[in-house]
Amino acid sequence: MHTDIILEADLTPSQVAELAQLAEGYGIRGVWTQNYASGRDPFLCLMPAAAATTKIMLGAVVISPYEMHPLKIATAVSTLNEYASGRGMVVIGGGGEWPGVLRVKYGKRVTGCGEAVAMVKRAVAGQVVQWDGQVYKARYFRSAWVKGTPPIIYAGATGPKMMDMATRFADGTMLSDMILPMLPRTMGYVREGLARHGRAPDSFRVNNFCAFHIKDDREASYAEARRELMLRGWLDEAWYEPFLTTEEAAIVGANKKAFLTAFRTKSGDIQGVPPEICAKLVEGLSLAGDLSDLDRHAERLRTFAAAGMTENALRLHDDPARAIHIIGRELMPRLRH
């Protein structure tokens, strides 16, 4: 299983380039920039990194076709891919922040995402795109300048309907905060979808967005992990109930605003939720602790790999350079054993 990193959206293009160089030196497969409404453009942030590196893959996550027309997504990732000599990639998904900011109605989300991925796949290969779908329309489109290895097109999918779409149209999928209790069922969706659409298992990439909080300071790690809990599966019941008692799950459900407040204020304190509940959630939903915790986290990642996951994208937060050093020097050697 390959290792990627996902960077915070507040980094400048020059900082992204420096971190990409550092990651490339450790043999990390890819660098992803996040697409937040309040952040910088994820594709433009990767252009200096494309010039500063030679091997590492460069991608934007997640771009919604409800914020950006599929053919504009195709042009953006193809431009990055050209500049990076075939190292571009993108995750296309129905959610994200932008549709909410733009007050766009989703409509047929699975259908729309499927059409978007199919259109992008054709466009990045330099093919003519004539499209008269249920959600999108296009005519007379062809990027005649597109040549060479096309970018990798992932679909952001976890549930059965979105996974069926991903396994039909995309090069791979990026799961969202996959947890061990959900792993067998989700990988079952992947296998079933590939079989249904006549695709070989080794033709499809399976990546996972995974929160990485390992630090030299154990308490700083857990404080960072607590403040980010709201984003782990958007704290849906399916993500937190497997780790809690019925009574504890009810407390979490009744206090989701406190988790959101902690995220927005960058506070490690979740008001109204006992510390022991937060500790269970951090353990189940993220990788946290200090260097002494890496052995057990590596074991979890090996379980993901054994289930068929091909890549793991570690979401970095504060002090990303130090996190990359920990991943390169400490975690990746453990994953090779």
C-alpha positions in Angstrom: 0.0 0.0 0.0 1.4 3.4 -1.1 1.4 6.4 1.2 0.1 9.9 0.2 -0.2 13.1 2.2 -3.0 15.7 2.2 -2.1 19.2 3.1 -4.0 21.9 4.9 -5.7 24.5 2.6 -4.0 27.5 4.3 -0.6 26.8 2.8 0.9 29.0 0.0 1.9 27.6 -3.3 5.6 28.0 -2.4 5.0 26.1 0.9 3.3 23.3 -0.9 6.3 23.0 -3.3 8.7 22.8 -0.3 6.6 20.1 1.4 6.2 18.2 -1.9 10.0 18.1 -2.3 10.4 16.9 1.3 7.8 14.2 0.8 9.3 13.1 -2.5 12.6 12.6 -0.8 11.0 10.0 1.5 9.3 8.1 -1.4 5.8 9.3 -0.5 3.6 8.6 -3.6 1.5 11.7 -3.7 0.6 15.1 -2.4 -3.0 16.3 -2.3 -4.2 19.9 -1.8 -7.6 20.4 -0.2 -10.4 22.3 -1.9 -11.9 24.5 0.8 -14.1 27.4 0.0 -12.0 29.6 2.2 -8.7 28.3 0.9 -6.5 28.9 -2.1 -7.2 27.3 -5.5 -6.0 23.6 -5.1 -4.8 23.3 -8.7 -2.9 26.5 -8.8 -1.2 25.7 -5.4 0.3 22.6 -7.0 1.9 24.2 -10.0 5.1 25.3 -8.3 5.3 21.8 -6.8 5.0 20.3 -10.3 8.1 22.3 -11.3 10.1 21.6 -8.1 9.6 17.8 -8.2 10.0 14.9 -10.7 8.3 11.8 -9.3 5.7 12.5 -6.7 2.0 12.5 -7.8 0.1 15.8 -7.4 -3.7 16.0 -6.9 -6.7 18.1 -5.8 -9.3 16.8 -3.4 -12.4 17.0 -3.5 -13.7 18.9 -6.5 -17.5 18.8 -6.9 -19.2 19.0 -10.3 -21.8 21.1 -8.6 -19.2 23.8 -8.1 -17.3 23.4 -11.3 -18.5 22.0 -14.6 -16.9 18.6 -15.4 -15.2 20.0 -18.5 -13.6 22.8 -16.5 -12.4 20.2 -14.0 -10.9 18.2 -16.9 -9.1 21.3 -18.2 -7.7 22.2 -14.8 -6.4 18.7 -14.0 -5.1 18.3 -17.6 -3.2 21.5 -17.3 -1.6 20.4 -14.0 -0.9 17.0 -15.5 0.9 18.5 -18.5 3.0 20.8 -16.3 3.8 17.8 -14.0 4.7 15.5 -17.0 1.9 13.0 -16.3 1.7 13.2 -12.5 -1.7 14.9 -12.1 -4.7 13.5 -10.3 -8.1 14.7 -8.9 -10.9 13.4 -6.7 -14.4 14.2 -8.0 -17.2 14.0 -5.4 -20.7 15.2 -4.9 -20.1 17.0 -1.6 -17.6 19.5 -0.2 -18.0 23.1 0.9 -18.4 24.9 -2.4 -21.9 23.7 -3.3 -23.2 24.9 0.1 -21.5 28.3 -0.3 -22.9 28.7 -3.8 -26.4 27.5 -2.6 -26.4 24.9 -5.4 -29.0 22.1 -5.2 -27.6 18.7 -5.7 -30.5 17.0 -7.5 -29.5 13.6 -8.8 -26.1 13.4 -7.0 -25.1 9.9 -7.9 -26.1 10.4 -11.5 -24.5 13.8 -11.7 -21.2 12.5 -10.3 -21.2 9.5 -12.6 -21.8 11.8 -15.6 -19.0 14.1 -14.4 -16.5 11.4 -14.0 -17.3 9.9 -17.4 -17.0 13.3 -19.1 -13.7 14.1 -17.4 -12.3 10.6 -18.3 -13.0 11.3 -21.9 -11.7 14.9 -21.9 -8.4 14.1 -20.2 -7.7 11.5 -22.8 -8.1 14.1 -25.6 -11.4 12.6 -26.8 -14.3 14.5 -28.2 -17.0 15.1 -25.6 -20.6 15.3 -26.8 -22.9 14.9 -23.9 -26.6 15.0 -23.4 -27.1 13.6 -19.9 -29.7 13.9 -17.2 -27.6 16.5 -15.4 -24.9 17.8 -17.8 -24.8 18.9 -21.4 -21.9 19.6 -23.7 -21.0 19.8 -27.3 -18.0 20.3 -29.6 -15.4 19.8 -26.8 -12.0 18.5 -27.4 -8.6 19.5 -25.8 -6.4 18.9 -28.8 -3.3 19.8 -26.8 -3.8 16.9 -24.3 -1.1 14.3 -24.9 0.8 11.6 -23.0 -0.2 9.9 -19.8 -3.6 11.1 -18.6 -4.2 12.2 -15.0 -5.7 9.7 -12.5 -9.4 10.4 -12.0 -10.8 9.2 -8.6 -14.4 9.3 -7.5 -15.0 10.2 -3.8 -17.2 7.3 -2.8 -18.0 5.2 0.3 -21.6 4.0 0.1 -23.0 1.4 -2.2 -24.6 3.6 -4.9 -21.6 6.0 -5.1 -19.3 3.0 -5.2 -21.2 1.4 -8.0 -20.7 4.7 -9.9 -17.0 4.8 -9.1 -16.3 1.3 -10.1 -18.1 1.9 -13.4 -16.5 5.2 -14.5 -13.4 6.1 -12.4 -9.8 5.0 -12.2 -10.2 4.6 -8.4 -12.0 5.8 -5.3 -11.0 7.8 -2.3 -12.8 6.6 0.8 -13.6 9.1 3.6 -12.2 8.3 7.1 -12.6 4.6 6.7 -12.8 2.7 10.0 -12.1 -0.9 10.7 -15.7 -1.9 11.5 -16.8 -0.5 8.0 -13.9 -2.0 6.1 -15.3 -5.4 5.1 -18.6 -4.0 3.9 -17.1 -1.2 1.9 -14.5 -3.4 0.2 -17.3 -5.7 -0.6 -19.0 -2.8 -2.5 -15.8 -2.4 -4.4 -15.5 -6.0 -5.4 -19.2 -6.3 -6.3 -19.0 -3.1 -8.4 -15.9 -4.2 -10.3 -17.4 -7.6 -11.1 -20.7 -6.0 -12.2 -19.0 -3.7 -14.6 -16.5 -6.3 -15.9 -13.4 -4.7 -14.5 -10.4 -6.5 -13.1 -9.6 -5.9 -9.4 -6.1 -4.7 -10.1 -7.4 -2.1 -12.5 -9.0 0.0 -9.8 -7.3 2.1 -7.1 -8.6 2.3 -3.5 -7.4 5.2 -1.5 -8.4 6.4 2.0 -8.6 9.9 3.5 -7.1 9.3 7.0 -6.5 11.9 9.7 -2.8 11.8 10.9 -2.0 13.5 14.2 1.2 11.8 15.4 3.5 14.2 17.2 6.5 14.3 19.5 4.2 15.8 22.1 1.4 13.3 23.0 -1.0 15.7 24.5 -0.6 18.2 21.6 -1.5 15.3 19.3 -4.7 14.4 21.1 -5.7 18.0 21.4 -5.3 18.4 17.6 -7.2 15.2 17.0 -10.1 16.2 19.3 -10.6 19.6 17.6 -10.9 17.8 14.2 -13.4 15.1 15.2 -16.3 16.9 13.6 -14.8 16.3 10.2 -14.4 12.5 10.7 -17.2 11.2 8.5 -18.9 14.5 9.4 -19.5 12.7 12.7 -22.3 10.6 11.2 -23.7 7.8 13.5 -22.1 5.1 11.3 -18.7 6.5 12.1 -19.0 7.0 15.9 -21.5 4.4 17.1 -19.1 1.3 16.6 -16.8 2.7 19.3 -19.3 3.8 21.9 -22.0 2.4 24.2 -25.6 3.3 23.4 -25.5 5.9 26.2 -22.2 7.4 25.0 -23.5 7.6 21.4 -26.5 9.5 22.6 -24.2 12.1 24.2 -22.3 12.6 21.0 -25.5 12.9 19.0 -26.8 15.5 21.4 -23.6 17.6 21.3 -22.6 17.8 17.7 -22.6 21.6 17.9 -19.9 21.4 20.5 -17.7 19.3 18.1 -18.3 21.9 15.4 -17.5 24.8 17.7 -14.2 23.1 18.7 -13.3 22.7 15.1 -14.1 26.3 14.2 -12.3 27.7 17.3 -9.4 25.2 17.0 -10.0 24.1 20.5 -9.2 20.7 21.8 -12.0 20.8 24.4 -15.4 19.5 23.5 -17.9 21.1 25.9 -20.5 18.7 27.3 -18.7 15.5 26.2 -16.7 13.5 28.7 -13.0 13.2 27.9 -13.2 9.4 27.9 -15.8 9.5 25.0 -13.6 11.9 23.0 -10.6 9.5 23.6 -12.6 6.6 22.2 -13.5 8.6 19.1 -9.9 9.8 18.6 -8.7 6.2 18.8 -11.3 4.8 16.4 -11.4 7.6 13.8 -7.8 8.9 13.5 -4.1 8.1 14.0 -3.0 10.0 17.1 -0.4 9.8 19.9 3.4 10.0 19.9 6.1 7.8 18.2 5.4 5.0 20.7 1.9 4.6 19.1 3.2 4.0 15.6 3.5 0.2 15.8 -0.2 -0.3 16.5 -1.2 2.3 13.9 1.0 0.6 11.4 -0.8 -2.6 12.2 -4.2 -1.0 11.4 -2.9 0.3 8.1 -1.6 -3.2 7.2 -5.2 -4.4 7.8 -6.4 -1.9 5.3 -3.8 -3.1 2.8 -4.7 -6.7 3.3 -8.4 -5.9 2.6 -7.4 -4.5 -0.8 -6.7 -0.8 -0.2 -3.9 0.3 -2.6 -3.1 3.8 -1.1 -3.6 5.7 2.1 -3.7 9.5 2.1 -2.7 10.9 5.5 -4.3 14.2 6.3 -1.7 16.5 7.9 -2.5 19.4 10.2 -0.2 21.6 12.3 3.5 21.5 11.5 3.2 19.4 8.3 7.0 19.3 7.7 7.5 17.5 11.0 4.6 15.2 10.2 6.3 14.3 6.9 9.6 13.5 8.7 7.7 11.2 11.1 5.9 9.5 8.2 9.1 9.1 6.2 11.5 8.1 8.9 9.2 6.2 11.3 5.9 5.1 9.8 6.8 4.0 6.3 9.6 1.6 7.4 7.1 0.0 9.8 4.7 -0.5 6.9 7.3 -2.3 4.9 7.9 -5.0 7.6 
